[in-house]
Amino acid sequence: MTAEELLREAAQIKAEITEKRKYLHAHAEVGFELENTLAYVKGELESIGCSPRACGRAGLVTLIGGKKPGRVFLLRADMDALPIREASGVDFAAENGCMHACGHDMHTAMLLGAAKLLKKHESELCGTVKLMFQPAEEIFEGSVDMIGAGVLENPSVDAALMIHVMAGMPFAPGTVIVSDPGVSAPAADYFTIRVRGKGCHGSMPDTGVDPLTAAAHILIALQEIPSRELAINDRAVLTVGTLHAGTAANAIPDEAVMSGSLRTFDEGVRDKIKVRMTDIAEGIAGAFRAGAELTFGSGCPTLKNDKALSAEASRYAKELLGEGRAFTVAELSAGGASGSAGSEDFAYISQRVPSVMLALAAGQPEKGYIYPQHHPMVRFDPDALDIGSAVYAYMAARWLEDHAK
């Protein structure tokens, strides 16, 4: 298939892709609880002759190609939404208290469009394309769950690619930005610190142990880690987002609980900070006669972009879209690459096979797309959908062609 042919065919099914996206958006579901979404995606794949199979708790995998011997290229789309009540104003808004505020409905619809394009050219593929429809990205659990269920095996995956739509970007819809080699998205760790004291009457603090005082000092001291314990190039963000304790103004509670997140671009820095967080929480609590327990919940490692695959993806994107619609991060930052601050659980895939992450512009501020991802009023430009499908399909087909056995 040629670039021109694929873009033309994608444009021909744009309305169809758009309707799929609207359905998925209106029926937003979260985490692994994707009963309706799974049934819809499975039915759409079966309608074009694919044979999707369940993978893990709520994932789907299907294969296209294999008519010619060759390698296996994986394309991933996430399917889950966020527990946000939608206020976007679109006429297909979800009404169940959930919202596709991160654009995963766009990803799923685009990959369904790519499946149709690839199926049409199945006999031409120099190998196999594996389509991965993933749950629970927002809680960083879906990718690792599908890996555990064998998504990278039978057949074994040789390389992988993901696309993420981006609102509020000053580029025409469908413009592609290819990640540079190395880390493009930070590791993420969610944490909880429970500070245990001894409750008492507010008028007699000497008879108890105040967990709120200890918690306040822990919260402030944690910020000394990124400001005083890291080298100038060791980027990290440590945020405490909640602090809860007590129910009465005249009583000292037994416990205070805070929670937050840690983002790091280096696994060594990540490990160092986690150790120091524990030291600080336990040490300060002890100094105030309290106790503290720090636990880390869900998270994901850094997302690594393979050097060769990143260069190939850049070349393919420019072949497909032209120089003015495809860029690398370095090209847009005058030679100085800048990673995203948002984490992405495709990182688990990137730690195991050569991978690359692409950004797809889907909302220019000058056209009214002013709200960021995860905002209840965010909207995405549907004009990016058919181009996204073409990008998915072209990347896989061209890589298989270049790596034909």
Secondary structure, 3 states (H helix, E strand, C coil): CCHHHHHHHHHHCHHHHHHHHHHHHHCCCECCCCHHHHHHHHHHHHHCCCCCEEECCCEEEEEEECCCCCEEEEEEEECCEECCCCCCCCCCCCCCCCECCCCHHHHHHHHHHHHHHHHHCHHHCCEEEEEEEECCCCCCCHHHHHHHCCCCCCCCCCEEEEEEEECCCCCCCCCEEECCCEEEECEEEEEEEEEECECEECCCHHHCECHHHHHHHHHHHHCHHHHHCCCCCCCEEEEEEEEEECCCCCEECCEEEEEEEEEECCHHHHHHHHHHHHHHHHHHHHHCCCEEEEEEEEEECCEEECHHHHHHHHHHHHHHHCHHHEEEHHHHCCCCCCCCCCCCCCHHHHCCCCEEEEEEECCCHHHCCCCCCCCCCCCCCHHHHHHHHHHHHHHHHHHHHHCCC
